[in-house]
Amino acid sequence: MVRATTITHGYRSEMAWIYLGIAILSEVLGTSFLKESDGFSKLWPTVISLTGYALALLMLSLAVREINLGIAYAIWAGTGTALIVLIGWLVLGQKIDVAAIVGVSMIVGGVVVINAFSTVES
């Protein structure tokens, strides 16, 4: 009986991280279409943006069932920010300077530190 609980808990923990990954990607998708939506005046970019945000919040809510809220949110926000800067630069042709690179690197560093060294349980 203890073994079954351990397996179930391990599966739930793995799923929580998958939910968090989907939340991050969905939020990045939603954010990527914000500019194209032109203030929510263009139908399909607006639909994609709002759907991305809705899915992101749903997946984040599922993730925090197993992952500490502060840790999950820090990873979600930091990873999302870094990915949006990368998409802005590579896809949208936005310019970034040394200060932006250093700042985003610090955010990514924070996410790495949280993942590698945090022992906080939910």
Order of alpha helices (4+ residues) and beta strands (2+ residues): alpha-alpha-alpha-alpha-alpha
